[in-house]
Amino acid sequence: MISKYNHIIFCFVVLLAGFLFPLNGCAQTADEYLRQGIAHDQQRKFIEAIADFSKAIELKPDWAKAYISRAYIYGRRGDYDKAIRDCNKAIELDPKVAYAYGLRAHIDIIKMDYDAAITDASQAIELNPKFAAAYHFRAFAYQREHKFSQAISDYKEAIVLDPKDDQARTSLRQVLEFSSLSTT
C-alpha cells in the first residue's frame, strides 16, 4: 500500500513540476543540439545536422563553435557561400578561433581563391602554430600560385606536425619534382 501511495505522490510531484517548470516539449540546450548535429554529421545526415546546428545558434547566437560546425557541414554539402558566411560570423564572434580561418582557407581553395586561402591559412597559423592542416592548405595555395619554395616549406611543416598526412607527402614530392624540372 505504501508503494502505491508513494507512486501517486511521485506522479503528482512530476505533474506539478511540469506546470511550474515547463519543459517546452523536452527542450534541449545548445550544447545538446551541437552534439546531436555532430552525431548526424557522422551518420552523413547533413540536413539534420544543419538543422541541429541552426537550433544551437538560435539558442546561443553568440556561440562561434556552432557557426563553425554548421559551416563545416555547408562545405561538405558544397554550399560554399553559406559556409563562408558562417565562418565569417564565427570570426566576428571570436577572432581568435584558428579553426574558422582554417576552414575558410579550405573553402577558399575549393573556390580557387588562392590569395584568400593564403591569407586565411596564415591567420590560422598565427593563432595556432601547430595547426597542421592550415600549413597544408597554405602550401597547396602557394603551389597553385607557383610559389614553390613557400609551398615546400609549408608541406614540410605540415608533415612535421602531422606525420600521418600522406597527402602532404605526395604533394611535397610533386612540388619538389616540378620545381626541379622548372629550374633546369
Backbone hydrogen bonds in HBPLUS format (Angstrom, degrees):
<---DONOR---> <-ACCEPTOR-->    atom                        ^
c    i                          cat <-CA-CA->   ^        H-A-AA   ^      H-
h    n   atom  resd res      DA  || num        DHA   H-A  angle D-A-AA Bond
n    s   type  num  typ     dist DA aas  dist angle  dist       angle   num
A0005-TYR N   A0001-MET O   3.01 MM   4  6.25 158.0  2.06 147.4 153.7     1
A0006-ASN N   A0002-ILE O   2.81 MM   4  6.04 161.4  1.84 155.0 159.9     2
A0007-HIS N   A0003-SER O   2.95 MM   4  6.06 150.7  2.03 140.1 148.1     3
A0008-ILE N   A0004-LYS O   3.03 MM   4  6.32 153.1  2.10 146.3 152.8     4
A0009-ILE N   A0005-TYR O   3.00 MM   4  6.32 163.0  2.03 152.9 157.3     5
A0010-PHE N   A0006-ASN O   2.81 MM   4  5.98 161.4  1.84 149.1 154.9     6
A0011-CYS N   A0007-HIS O   2.92 MM   4  6.15 163.2  1.95 149.8 153.6     7
A0012-PHE N   A0008-ILE O   2.96 MM   4  6.18 155.2  2.03 147.4 154.4     8
A0013-VAL N   A0009-ILE O   2.86 MM   4  6.11 161.8  1.89 156.2 160.9     9
A0014-VAL N   A0010-PHE O   2.92 MM   4  6.15 161.4  1.95 153.5 158.7    10
A0015-LEU N   A0011-CYS O   2.90 MM   4  6.05 158.0  1.95 145.3 151.7    11
A0016-LEU N   A0012-PHE O   2.79 MM   4  6.00 163.4  1.81 153.0 157.8    12
A0017-ALA N   A0013-VAL O   2.79 MM   4  5.92 159.0  1.84 148.0 154.4    13
A0018-GLY N   A0014-VAL O   2.99 MM   4  6.19 144.5  2.12 140.1 149.4    14
A0019-PHE N   A0015-LEU O   3.26 MM   4  6.67 140.6  2.42 141.1 150.7    15
A0019-PHE N   A0016-LEU O   3.05 MM   3  5.22 126.6  2.34  98.9 112.5    16
A0020-LEU N   A0016-LEU O   2.92 MM   4  6.24 158.8  1.97 153.8 160.4    17
A0021-PHE N   A0017-ALA O   2.69 MM   4  5.55 157.9  1.74 149.2 155.2    18
A0027-ALA N   A0023-LEU O   2.71 MM   4  5.71 169.3  1.72 163.8 165.8    19
A0033-TYR N   A0029-THR O   3.01 MM   4  6.39 157.6  2.06 151.4 157.4    20
A0034-LEU N   A0030-ALA O   2.90 MM   4  6.16 151.9  1.98 147.5 155.7    21
A0035-ARG N   A0031-ASP O   2.94 MM   4  6.24 164.3  1.96 151.9 155.2    22
A0036-GLN N   A0032-GLU O   2.87 MM   4  6.05 157.9  1.92 147.4 154.2    23
A0037-GLY N   A0033-TYR O   2.82 MM   4  5.97 150.9  1.90 144.4 152.4    24
A0038-ILE N   A0034-LEU O   2.95 MM   4  6.27 152.9  2.03 150.2 157.2    25
A0039-ALA N   A0035-ARG O   2.98 MM   4  6.28 156.1  2.04 146.4 153.0    26
A0040-HIS N   A0036-GLN O   2.88 MM   4  6.18 154.6  1.94 146.9 154.2    27
A0041-ASP N   A0037-GLY O   2.88 MM   4  6.14 150.2  1.97 144.6 153.0    28
A0042-GLN N   A0038-ILE O   2.98 MM   4  6.29 160.0  2.02 150.1 154.7    29
A0043-GLN N   A0039-ALA O   3.09 MM   4  6.37 134.2  2.31 138.7 151.0    30
A0043-GLN N   A0040-HIS O   3.14 MM   3  5.00 129.0  2.41  91.5 105.2    31
A0045-LYS N   A0040-HIS O   2.76 MM   5  4.95 166.0  1.78 156.8 152.1    32
A0044-ARG N   A0041-ASP O   2.80 MM   3  4.80 157.1  1.85 108.0 114.2    33
A0049-ALA N   A0045-LYS O   2.96 MM   4  6.21 152.5  2.03 146.9 155.9    34
A0050-ILE N   A0046-PHE O   2.86 MM   4  6.08 161.6  1.89 152.2 156.0    35
A0051-ALA N   A0047-ILE O   3.02 MM   4  6.27 156.8  2.08 143.4 150.0    36
A0052-ASP N   A0048-GLU O   2.88 MM   4  6.16 154.8  1.94 148.9 155.8    37
A0053-PHE N   A0049-ALA O   2.87 MM   4  6.15 167.2  1.89 157.2 160.1    38
A0054-SER N   A0050-ILE O   2.83 MM   4  5.95 153.8  1.90 147.5 155.5    39
A0055-LYS N   A0051-ALA O   2.96 MM   4  6.16 149.5  2.05 142.8 150.6    40
A0056-ALA N   A0052-ASP O   2.93 MM   4  6.26 153.3  2.00 147.8 155.5    41
A0057-ILE N   A0053-PHE O   2.93 MM   4  6.20 152.8  2.00 145.1 152.3    42
A0058-GLU N   A0054-SER O   2.87 MM   4  6.13 150.5  1.95 142.8 151.4    43
A0059-LEU N   A0055-LYS O   2.96 MM   4  6.22 153.4  2.03 148.0 154.3    44
A0060-LYS N   A0056-ALA O   2.83 MM   4  5.93 140.5  1.98 141.7 153.7    45
A0063-TRP N   A0060-LYS O   3.15 MM   3  5.72 145.3  2.27 133.2 130.9    46
A0066-ALA N   A0063-TRP O   3.20 MM   3  5.74 133.9  2.42 111.3 121.2    47
A0067-TYR N   A0064-ALA O   3.06 MM   3  5.20 116.5  2.48  99.8 115.2    48
A0068-ILE N   A0064-ALA O   2.91 MM   4  6.23 159.6  1.96 158.6 164.9    49
A0069-SER N   A0065-LYS O   2.94 MM   4  6.09 157.9  1.99 143.8 150.0    50
A0070-ARG N   A0066-ALA O   3.01 MM   4  6.21 159.0  2.06 144.5 149.8    51
A0071-ALA N   A0067-TYR O   2.83 MM   4  6.00 155.1  1.89 146.5 154.3    52
A0072-TYR N   A0068-ILE O   2.91 MM   4  6.15 154.3  1.98 149.2 155.4    53
A0073-ILE N   A0069-SER O   3.26 MM   4  6.60 155.0  2.33 143.6 149.0    54
A0074-TYR N   A0070-ARG O   2.87 MM   4  6.18 164.8  1.89 155.8 160.3    55
A0075-GLY N   A0071-ALA O   2.86 MM   4  6.09 158.0  1.91 150.7 156.7    56
A0076-ARG N   A0072-TYR O   2.96 MM   4  6.28 152.2  2.04 143.9 151.7    57
A0077-ARG N   A0073-ILE O   2.93 MM   4  6.21 142.4  2.08 148.9 159.3    58
A0077-ARG N   A0074-TYR O   3.14 MM   3  5.10 125.3  2.45  93.1 107.3    59
A0079-ASP N   A0074-TYR O   2.87 MM   5  5.04 150.1  1.96 156.1 149.4    60
A0078-GLY N   A0075-GLY O   3.03 MM   3  5.00 152.2  2.11 100.2 109.0    61
A0083-ALA N   A0079-ASP O   3.06 MM   4  6.34 151.8  2.15 145.6 154.4    62
A0084-ILE N   A0080-TYR O   2.84 MM   4  6.04 163.5  1.87 151.9 155.2    63
A0085-ARG N   A0081-ASP O   2.95 MM   4  6.15 158.3  2.00 142.9 149.4    64
A0086-ASP N   A0082-LYS O   2.94 MM   4  6.20 157.9  1.99 148.6 153.4    65
A0087-CYS N   A0083-ALA O   2.92 MM   4  6.20 154.7  1.98 149.7 157.4    66
A0088-ASN N   A0084-ILE O   2.83 MM   4  6.06 161.5  1.86 155.0 160.0    67
A0089-LYS N   A0085-ARG O   3.00 MM   4  6.29 152.8  2.08 143.8 151.0    68
A0090-ALA N   A0086-ASP O   2.91 MM   4  6.12 159.9  1.95 148.1 153.4    69
A0091-ILE N   A0087-CYS O   2.90 MM   4  6.15 159.0  1.95 152.5 158.1    70
A0092-GLU N   A0088-ASN O   2.86 MM   4  6.09 150.9  1.95 144.2 152.9    71
A0093-LEU N   A0089-LYS O   2.92 MM   4  6.19 153.7  1.99 149.0 155.6    72
A0094-ASP N   A0090-ALA O   2.79 MM   4  5.98 153.0  1.86 148.5 156.8    73
A0097-VAL N   A0094-ASP O   3.23 MM   3  6.00 153.4  2.30 132.8 130.8    74
A0100-ALA N   A0097-VAL O   3.22 MM   3  5.77 135.7  2.43 110.5 120.1    75
A0101-TYR N   A0098-ALA O   3.08 MM   3  5.36 118.3  2.48 103.8 118.1    76
A0102-GLY N   A0098-ALA O   2.91 MM   4  6.20 158.9  1.95 154.6 161.7    77
A0103-LEU N   A0099-TYR O   2.79 MM   4  5.94 162.2  1.82 151.3 155.3    78
A0104-ARG N   A0100-ALA O   3.00 MM   4  6.10 157.0  2.06 139.3 146.3    79
A0105-ALA N   A0101-TYR O   2.82 MM   4  6.04 147.6  1.92 143.9 153.2    80
A0106-HIS N   A0102-GLY O   3.01 MM   4  6.31 154.4  2.08 145.8 152.1    81
A0107-ILE N   A0103-LEU O   3.03 MM   4  6.35 157.3  2.08 149.0 154.9    82
A0108-ASP N   A0104-ARG O   2.78 MM   4  6.01 151.8  1.86 146.3 155.1    83
A0109-ILE N   A0105-ALA O   2.97 MM   4  6.26 151.0  2.06 147.0 153.8    84
A0110-ILE N   A0106-HIS O   3.11 MM   4  6.48 158.4  2.16 145.5 150.9    85
A0111-LYS N   A0107-ILE O   2.91 MM   4  6.19 151.0  2.00 148.4 156.7    86
A0113-ASP N   A0108-ASP O   2.81 MM   5  5.05 168.2  1.82 153.3 150.9    87
A0112-MET N   A0109-ILE O   2.83 MM   3  4.72 155.8  1.89 104.1 111.4    88
A0117-ALA N   A0113-ASP O   3.00 MM   4  6.29 152.4  2.08 145.9 154.8    89
A0118-ILE N   A0114-TYR O   2.90 MM   4  6.11 155.9  1.96 147.2 152.4    90
A0119-THR N   A0115-ASP O   3.05 MM   4  6.31 161.2  2.08 148.1 153.2    91
A0120-ASP N   A0116-ALA O   2.83 MM   4  6.04 168.7  1.84 156.2 159.0    92
A0121-ALA N   A0117-ALA O   2.82 MM   4  5.87 167.4  1.84 150.9 155.3    93
A0122-SER N   A0118-ILE O   2.91 MM   4  5.90 155.2  1.97 142.3 149.8    94
A0123-GLN N   A0119-THR O   3.03 MM   4  6.28 151.7  2.11 144.3 151.7    95
A0124-ALA N   A0120-ASP O   2.94 MM   4  6.24 157.8  1.99 150.4 156.8    96
A0125-ILE N   A0121-ALA O   2.88 MM   4  6.14 157.2  1.94 150.5 156.6    97
A0126-GLU N   A0122-SER O   2.88 MM   4  6.10 152.8  1.95 144.9 152.8    98
A0127-LEU N   A0123-GLN O   3.01 MM   4  6.27 153.7  2.08 148.0 154.2    99
A0128-ASN N   A0124-ALA O   2.81 MM   4  6.01 146.0  1.93 144.6 155.2   100
A0131-PHE N   A0128-ASN O   3.04 MM   3  5.57 150.6  2.13 132.6 130.4   101
A0134-ALA N   A0131-PHE O   3.08 MM   3  5.56 127.4  2.37 108.8 121.6   102
A0135-TYR N   A0132-ALA O   3.07 MM   3  5.29 119.5  2.45 101.5 115.8   103
A0136-HIS N   A0132-ALA O   3.02 MM   4  6.37 156.9  2.08 151.1 158.3   104
A0137-PHE N   A0133-ALA O   2.80 MM   4  6.08 161.9  1.84 154.9 159.0   105
A0138-ARG N   A0134-ALA O   2.92 MM   4  6.08 164.7  1.94 147.3 151.9   106
A0139-ALA N   A0135-TYR O   2.81 MM   4  5.95 156.6  1.86 147.3 154.3   107
A0140-PHE N   A0136-HIS O   2.95 MM   4  6.19 160.1  1.99 150.5 155.4   108
A0141-ALA N   A0137-PHE O   2.99 MM   4  6.28 160.1  2.03 150.0 155.3   109
A0142-TYR N   A0138-ARG O   2.82 MM   4  6.07 160.7  1.85 152.3 158.0   110
A0143-GLN N   A0139-ALA O   2.82 MM   4  6.02 158.8  1.86 150.3 156.6   111
A0144-ARG N   A0140-PHE O   2.97 MM   4  6.29 156.2  2.03 148.5 154.2   112
A0145-GLU N   A0141-ALA O   3.00 MM   4  6.24 134.6  2.21 140.4 153.1   113
A0145-GLU N   A0142-TYR O   3.02 MM   3  4.96 127.9  2.31  94.7 109.4   114
A0147-LYS N   A0142-TYR O   2.88 MM   5  4.97 173.1  1.89 148.4 146.1   115
A0146-HIS N   A0143-GLN O   3.04 MM   3  5.01 159.7  2.08 106.6 110.6   116
A0151-ALA N   A0147-LYS O   3.03 MM   4  6.27 155.0  2.09 148.0 156.0   117
A0152-ILE N   A0148-PHE O   2.82 MM   4  5.99 165.0  1.85 155.4 158.4   118
A0153-SER N   A0149-SER O   3.08 MM   4  6.24 164.1  2.10 144.8 149.0   119
A0154-ASP N   A0150-GLN O   2.98 MM   4  6.19 162.7  2.01 150.1 154.6   120
A0155-TYR N   A0151-ALA O   2.83 MM   4  6.02 161.5  1.86 156.1 161.5   121
A0156-LYS N   A0152-ILE O   2.99 MM   4  6.14 162.7  2.02 150.6 155.4   122
A0157-GLU N   A0153-SER O   3.04 MM   4  6.33 154.6  2.11 143.7 150.8   123
A0158-ALA N   A0154-ASP O   2.85 MM   4  6.05 159.0  1.90 150.4 156.3   124
A0159-ILE N   A0155-TYR O   2.98 MM   4  6.22 153.7  2.05 149.2 155.7   125
A0160-VAL N   A0156-LYS O   2.95 MM   4  6.25 152.9  2.03 146.8 154.4   126
A0161-LEU N   A0157-GLU O   2.95 MM   4  6.17 162.8  1.98 153.2 157.2   127
A0162-ASP N   A0158-ALA O   2.79 MM   4  5.89 142.1  1.93 140.9 152.4   128
A0165-ASP N   A0162-ASP O   2.98 MM   3  5.65 164.3  2.01 130.1 131.0   129
A0166-ASP N   A0164-LYS O   2.86 MM   2  5.74 120.8  2.22 115.0  98.1   130
A0169-ARG N   A0165-ASP O   3.26 MM   4  6.67 153.1  2.34 144.1 151.5   131
A0170-THR N   A0166-ASP O   2.94 MM   4  6.21 161.6  1.97 151.9 156.1   132
A0171-SER N   A0167-GLN O   2.90 MM   4  6.08 164.0  1.93 148.6 153.5   133
A0172-LEU N   A0168-ALA O   2.81 MM   4  5.93 154.1  1.87 145.3 152.9   134
A0173-ARG N   A0169-ARG O   3.00 MM   4  6.28 164.1  2.03 150.2 153.7   135
A0174-GLN N   A0170-THR O   3.03 MM   4  6.31 158.4  2.07 148.4 154.5   136
A0175-VAL N   A0171-SER O   2.89 MM   4  6.14 160.9  1.93 153.3 158.0   137
A0176-LEU N   A0172-LEU O   2.87 MM   4  6.07 163.8  1.89 156.4 161.2   138
A0177-GLU N   A0173-ARG O   2.92 MM   4  6.11 162.0  1.95 150.8 155.5   139
A0178-PHE N   A0174-GLN O   2.85 MM   4  6.01 166.6  1.86 151.4 155.7   140
A0179-SER N   A0175-VAL O   2.77 MM   4  5.79 165.4  1.79 150.9 155.7   141
A0180-SER N   A0176-LEU O   3.03 MM   4  6.09 149.9  2.12 140.1 148.0   142
A0181-LEU N   A0177-GLU O   3.03 MM   4  6.25 146.8  2.15 143.7 152.8   143
A0182-SER N   A0178-PHE O   2.88 MM   4  6.11 152.1  1.96 151.0 158.9   144
A0184-THR N   A0181-LEU O   3.36 MM   3  5.46 153.8  2.43  99.5 107.0   145
